[in-house]
Each structure stands twice: as C-alpha cells, then as structure tokens.
C-alpha cells in the first residue's frame, strides 16, 4: 500500500515536472518584441502585429508576441535612450532615430538597413476642423486669422509638431516668401495656439474631448483614427494647397536585440512592413504606402496635394532640429508659453 502511494505521488510529480518543462520550453520558444512607436500609430501597429504573428509563424515555424508602447516620438526616443528595452523603434521623424544612433543604441547606418531610407510609409500634414467647417478654413493663411484657435503638438516633444511647424514655414517659402516672412507667419500661427499637445493623440484629445480649438494640424493618418475612436461626422479633413512629406523611419535597437537575442525577429518584423500585406494595412490607416500599386489602389483616399521634402528648405531634419527646435532655437524665439 505504501509502495502504491509513493508510486502514485511519484507519477504525479513526474507529470507536473513534465508539464512545467513543456510550458517553459513553449515560453522560451515564443519571443517577444517591443515596438516603441509614436503617438498616433497605435491602431496601425495593432493591425500590423495581428498580421505579422501568423506571417512569422508560417515563415519560420516560431511563435512571436509583439508588445507596443506609444507616446510623443521624441519622448519615446529619450525613453529608449534612458534604458527602455525596445527591440525596434518606429518613429515619425528621422532626428529621433539619429539621436539614438549618435548614442550607439541603433546602427550608425540604420537608414541603409531597409528600403526607402528605412521609411516604409510616409504621411503629410492636414487640418481637421469641426463638422461643417464653421470657420471656413481652407489653407494655411486661414490659421493666422484673428479668432481662429489652432491645436498642434509641441515640436519639442513630438515629430507631429515638428512637421506641422516646418509645413507652415514651408508654405510661405513655396509661395515665394523669404525665411524672415516665414518666421513672421509662424509666429502669428503660434499666437493662435491656446495649448500645445504632448503628442499627436494628446492633441486630438484636446481638440475633441476637451473641445478646444477650431482646427487641429495633424498627420493625414489621424483622420482615420479619429473616425474609428470618436465616430464619423465629428470632423472634416481639409487638404491645404501645400504640405510637407513626412517620412516614418524604422530601426532595430541593437543594444536590446544583442542582449535578448532577438535580432533576426526584429529584422523580420521591420521587413514585413514592406510586404504588400503590410502596405495595404498602411493604406487602410491613411499612411501613404511606398508601394506604387497599393497607393494607386487607394487614390480616392490619398488626394493629390503639392508636397515638398524637408531637404528643400531645411537641408535635413537634423539641421532643422539645430536651427528651429533645440533650446534657444527659432521656435523658442517665436513662441511664448501661455
């Protein structure tokens, strides 16, 4: 009887140990990647991740899990710099990745590691106005009129805000104005800004949840997010006469993948963004795909708009950062904190 008791207990112990070992092995086989990204891309990457998991399983036979973290692009870059273990970063401004490259956290040649200067999608800056456009806003000139309140992201904390600032500046230059005239125009625009958002989603919340402002300057992709989160009919999208090309760069965080052994999975994740499947998901989120075929398929969504590159008037985002957004730069001279 004693022998039977011990043999039963031993069998149960062996079974428990086997189950634990199996669970541990399964857990070890499931790699987890952390994608640290900008504020308004959360819904896009939620859909990308849902598509990538079965894609990766089919390609490699391995299970994978993707975690997301979102906030103002520059704030996210600083968090990664300070130790947040991102496997990949997917930002909306190259300067935030250059910042990490300068500190040895991503590769120096990160922009050459993936196609299109490591930017699988682009966007541009549009205006969101209240339904029916009660203030009759059609172009950048309307944003500096008395009585028009503009909601925009702080260019010191988010790429969304930097592109809005540069787009406003570039509007003047595109119409034959000088840098001095552009500076005066931008100063008038920010005089109409009652509060700066920390990131794109924060700015949207200020505009819609706090009901502040007449117009929100934000990425084209945010139109879709607003309709999904707040319901259709809340806003109208206004395409100005000109706007800036905003690249959405990506990079593997070498510091993290070396520590976690996730380099191949991280590279596969970012390469997936260039596939037809991912490019179609991008289009559905109003991110302009690099694929000409997918872009043409969604011509009704991506309306023609005269676009110009950052390089045309600012040299590069890095140079724009030094001149306009670093402490003591043009933005600090033009904007008075309210």
C-alpha positions in Angstrom: 0.0 0.0 0.0 2.8 2.3 0.9 4.5 1.4 -2.4 1.3 2.3 -4.3 1.0 5.6 -2.5 4.6 6.6 -3.3 4.3 5.4 -6.9 1.2 7.5 -7.4 2.7 10.5 -5.9 5.9 10.0 -7.9 3.8 9.7 -11.1 2.0 12.9 -10.3 5.3 14.7 -9.6 6.8 13.4 -12.8 3.7 14.6 -14.8 3.8 18.0 -13.1 7.5 18.4 -13.9 6.9 17.4 -17.5 4.1 19.9 -17.8 6.3 22.6 -16.3 9.1 21.8 -18.6 6.8 21.8 -21.6 5.4 25.2 -20.6 8.9 26.6 -20.0 10.0 25.3 -23.4 7.0 26.8 -25.1 7.6 30.1 -23.3 11.2 30.0 -24.4 10.2 29.4 -28.0 7.9 32.4 -28.0 10.0 35.5 -28.5 8.6 38.9 -27.5 9.4 42.1 -29.3 8.7 45.6 -28.0 7.9 48.1 -30.7 8.3 51.7 -29.2 6.4 54.0 -31.5 4.9 57.4 -32.0 1.6 58.5 -30.6 -0.9 58.2 -33.4 0.4 54.9 -34.8 -1.1 52.6 -32.1 -4.0 51.4 -34.2 -1.9 50.9 -37.2 0.6 48.7 -35.4 -2.1 46.8 -33.6 -3.3 45.6 -37.0 0.3 45.1 -38.3 1.1 42.9 -35.2 -2.1 40.8 -35.8 -0.9 40.2 -39.4 2.8 39.6 -38.5 2.3 36.9 -35.9 0.8 34.3 -38.3 3.1 35.5 -41.1 6.2 34.9 -38.9 4.8 31.5 -37.8 4.4 30.5 -41.5 7.8 31.7 -42.4 9.8 30.3 -39.5 7.6 27.9 -37.6 8.1 30.0 -34.5 5.7 31.8 -32.3 6.2 35.5 -31.5 4.4 38.2 -29.5 4.6 41.9 -30.1 4.2 44.5 -27.4 3.6 48.2 -28.2 4.5 51.4 -26.4 3.3 54.8 -27.8 3.9 58.4 -27.0 5.3 61.6 -28.5 8.1 60.5 -30.8 10.9 62.5 -29.2 9.8 61.5 -25.7 9.8 57.8 -26.8 13.3 58.2 -28.2 14.5 59.6 -24.9 12.9 56.7 -23.0 14.7 54.2 -25.2 18.0 56.2 -24.7 17.5 56.0 -21.0 17.0 52.3 -20.9 13.6 51.2 -22.2 14.3 47.9 -23.9 12.7 48.4 -27.3 13.6 45.8 -29.9 12.5 48.2 -32.7 11.7 51.8 -32.9 9.1 53.1 -35.4 9.1 56.9 -35.3 7.7 59.7 -37.4 10.9 61.8 -37.6 14.5 60.8 -38.6 16.0 63.0 -35.9 14.7 60.8 -33.2 16.5 57.8 -34.6 19.6 59.8 -35.4 19.6 60.7 -31.7 19.7 57.0 -30.8 22.3 56.3 -33.5 24.5 59.1 -32.1 24.5 57.3 -28.7 25.3 53.9 -30.2 21.8 52.4 -29.5 20.9 51.9 -33.1 23.3 51.3 -36.0 25.0 54.3 -37.5 23.9 53.2 -40.9 20.3 52.5 -39.8 18.8 54.3 -42.8 20.6 51.8 -45.2 19.4 48.7 -43.4 15.9 48.8 -45.0 14.5 50.1 -48.3 13.4 53.8 -48.9 15.9 55.1 -46.3 14.3 52.8 -43.8 10.9 54.5 -44.1 8.2 52.0 -45.2 5.5 54.7 -45.2 5.1 58.4 -45.4 2.4 60.9 -44.4 1.7 64.6 -44.6 0.1 67.3 -42.5 -3.6 68.1 -42.9 -6.2 70.1 -41.0 -9.0 68.6 -39.0 -11.9 71.1 -38.5 -15.3 70.9 -36.8 -18.0 69.3 -38.9 -19.2 71.7 -41.5 -16.0 73.8 -41.2 -17.7 76.7 -39.4 -14.6 78.9 -39.6 -14.2 78.3 -43.3 -10.6 77.1 -43.1 -9.1 76.2 -46.4 -5.4 76.8 -46.3 -2.5 77.9 -44.1 -3.4 81.6 -44.4 -6.6 80.9 -42.5 -4.7 79.7 -39.4 -3.3 83.1 -38.7 -6.6 85.0 -38.8 -7.8 86.6 -35.6 -10.2 84.5 -33.6 -9.0 81.1 -35.0 -7.7 78.8 -32.4 -5.1 76.2 -33.6 -4.3 72.9 -31.8 -0.9 71.5 -32.5 1.8 69.2 -31.0 4.7 70.8 -29.2 7.6 70.4 -31.7 10.0 69.8 -28.9 8.2 66.6 -27.8 6.8 65.1 -31.0 7.6 64.7 -34.6 4.0 65.5 -35.4 4.6 69.0 -34.0 7.9 69.4 -35.9 6.3 68.6 -39.2 3.4 71.0 -38.6 5.9 73.8 -37.8 8.0 73.0 -40.9 5.0 72.7 -43.1 3.7 76.1 -42.0 7.2 77.6 -42.7 7.5 75.8 -46.0 4.1 77.1 -47.1 5.5 80.7 -47.1 8.6 79.6 -48.9 6.6 77.6 -51.5 4.7 80.8 -52.3 7.9 82.9 -52.9 8.3 84.2 -49.3 11.6 84.6 -47.5 12.7 83.0 -44.3 12.0 86.3 -42.5 8.5 86.3 -43.8 8.1 82.6 -42.9 9.2 83.3 -39.3 6.7 86.1 -39.0 3.9 83.8 -40.4 4.8 81.0 -38.0 4.9 83.5 -35.1 1.3 84.6 -35.9 0.2 81.0 -36.2 1.5 80.0 -32.8 0.0 83.1 -31.3 -3.3 81.4 -32.1 -2.3 78.2 -30.3 -4.1 78.0 -26.9 -2.3 74.9 -25.7 0.4 72.6 -27.1 -0.2 68.8 -27.2 2.5 66.5 -25.9 1.9 64.1 -28.8 -0.5 63.5 -31.7 -3.1 61.6 -29.7 -2.9 64.2 -26.9 -3.5 67.0 -29.4 -6.5 65.1 -30.8 -7.9 64.6 -27.3 -7.5 68.4 -26.6 -9.4 69.1 -29.8 -12.2 66.6 -29.5 -12.5 65.6 -25.8 -11.8 69.0 -24.3 -13.5 70.7 -27.3 -10.6 73.2 -27.6 -9.7 75.0 -30.8 -11.2 75.4 -34.3 -8.6 73.4 -36.2 -6.1 70.6 -35.5 -2.9 70.3 -37.5 -2.0 66.6 -37.6 -0.9 63.7 -39.8 -3.2 62.6 -42.6 -3.4 59.2 -40.9 -5.1 60.7 -37.8 -8.3 61.3 -39.8 -9.0 57.5 -39.8 -8.1 57.2 -36.1 -10.5 60.0 -35.2 -13.3 58.4 -37.1 -12.7 55.0 -35.5 -12.3 56.3 -32.0 -14.8 59.2 -31.9 -17.2 58.2 -34.7 -17.7 59.5 -38.2 -19.1 63.0 -38.7 -17.2 64.7 -35.9 -14.6 66.4 -38.1 -13.9 67.3 -41.7 -10.4 66.8 -43.3 -9.0 69.9 -45.1 -6.2 69.4 -47.6 -4.2 72.6 -47.8 -2.6 73.8 -51.0 0.8 72.6 -50.0 2.3 70.3 -47.3 5.4 68.5 -46.3 6.5 64.9 -46.9 6.8 63.2 -43.5 8.8 60.0 -43.6 8.1 57.3 -40.9 11.5 55.8 -40.2 12.2 52.5 -38.5 15.2 50.8 -36.9 16.4 47.8 -35.0 17.6 48.7 -31.5 21.0 47.0 -31.5 21.5 47.4 -27.7 18.4 45.4 -26.9 18.5 42.7 -29.6 22.1 41.9 -28.7 21.0 41.4 -25.1 17.8 39.4 -25.8 18.9 37.5 -28.9 16.0 38.9 -31.0 18.0 40.5 -33.9 16.6 38.2 -36.6 13.0 38.5 -35.4 13.3 42.3 -35.1 14.7 42.5 -38.7 11.9 40.2 -39.9 9.3 42.5 -38.3 10.6 45.6 -39.9 11.0 43.9 -43.3 7.4 42.8 -43.1 6.3 46.5 -43.2 7.4 46.5 -46.9 5.3 43.5 -47.9 2.1 44.0 -49.9 0.0 42.8 -46.9 1.5 45.4 -44.6 1.4 48.2 -47.2 -2.3 47.5 -47.7 -2.8 47.8 -43.9 -0.9 51.1 -44.0 -3.2 52.4 -46.7 -6.2 51.4 -44.6 -4.8 53.6 -41.8 -4.2 56.5 -44.2 -0.5 56.1 -44.1 0.9 56.6 -47.6 2.4 53.3 -48.8 5.7 53.1 -50.6 4.2 50.5 -53.0 3.0 52.4 -56.1 0.4 49.8 -56.8 -1.1 50.0 -53.3 -1.0 53.8 -53.4 -2.8 53.8 -56.8 -5.4 51.4 -55.5 -6.3 54.0 -52.8 -6.2 57.1 -54.9 -9.6 58.1 -53.6 -8.2 58.4 -50.0 -4.8 59.9 -50.9 -5.9 63.1 -52.6 -3.4 65.0 -54.7 -1.6 67.6 -52.7 1.6 69.6 -53.6 4.2 68.2 -51.4 7.9 69.1 -50.8 10.7 67.5 -48.9 12.3 68.7 -45.7 15.6 69.0 -47.6 14.1 71.6 -50.0 14.1 74.4 -47.3 15.7 73.0 -44.3 18.6 70.8 -45.5 17.6 67.9 -43.3 15.6 67.2 -40.2 18.9 67.2 -38.3 19.7 70.7 -39.5 16.1 71.8 -38.8 16.4 70.4 -35.3 19.5 72.6 -34.6 18.1 75.8 -36.1 14.5 75.6 -35.0 13.9 73.1 -32.2 16.9 72.9 -29.9 16.8 75.1 -26.8 17.2 78.7 -27.9 16.3 78.0 -31.5 13.7 79.7 -33.7 10.8 78.0 -32.1 11.8 79.4 -28.7 12.1 82.8 -30.2 8.7 82.7 -31.9 6.6 81.0 -29.3 5.7 82.4 -25.9 4.4 79.8 -23.5 0.9 80.6 -22.4 
